[in-house]
Amino acid sequence: MTWLIITQSLLIALWVGVSARKEMTPLLGVLTFMVAIAWAALIFAGLHAAQREIKRLSGLYETNYPGGARHPKLPPLIGNPDSHLLGKWAPYGVPFLFAIVWICLLWRSLQ
């Protein structure tokens, strides 16, 4: 998540800086857009893989310690299921939010 936010922030700063100086060419705009969308998709794939692995580990944990009968020295794998579910929204939503921002910026620059 941190990589996504940092790189998207830098790309948006680049976009704004070049746009403000009126040096944005259509090719540079499309190229920046493609890099930003590709990076967001790559980070999304990594976050999705991490979520799948958490789910797999949770299943293994539940198989070895059914019904919450875990070893007393082991902490719970996840906290409250409701907050865990809400915590999954950011990794799936933030890349799409950046994609929407980039689509709007590209559309504006091509006008």
Secondary structure by P-SEA (a helix, b strand, c coil): caaaaaaaaaaaaaaaaaaaaccccaaaaaaaaaaaaaaaaaaaaaaaaaaaaaaaaaaaaaaaccccccccccccccccaaaaaaaacccccaaaaaaaaaaaaaaaaac
